[in-house]
């Protein structure tokens, strides 16, 4: 009986720990790190890299700041589209989805 109580206590602790690790992993997956570059291809696959200081300075010359929430979607055939979120209604939907 004593070993069963220990087993139950360890199981509950493991379940709680796995949820904490899952939430922590999702947080790191959804945010970009400072200096990180992300590329999205038309077929939906993505890649990221951390450029060196010289390359980063060159890329910043081409970069423009994002002014509002951006949304992308993929159709049934796998082609990726960027959704126009320039209206207030579209911005509100995009921000609601990103929360």
Buried (B, 14 or more C-beta within 10 A) or exposed (E): EEEEEEEEEEEEEEEEEEEEEEEEEEEEEEEEEEEEBEEEEEEBEEEEEEBEEEEBEEEEEEEEEEEEBEBEEEEEEEEBEEEEBEEEEBBEBBEEEEE
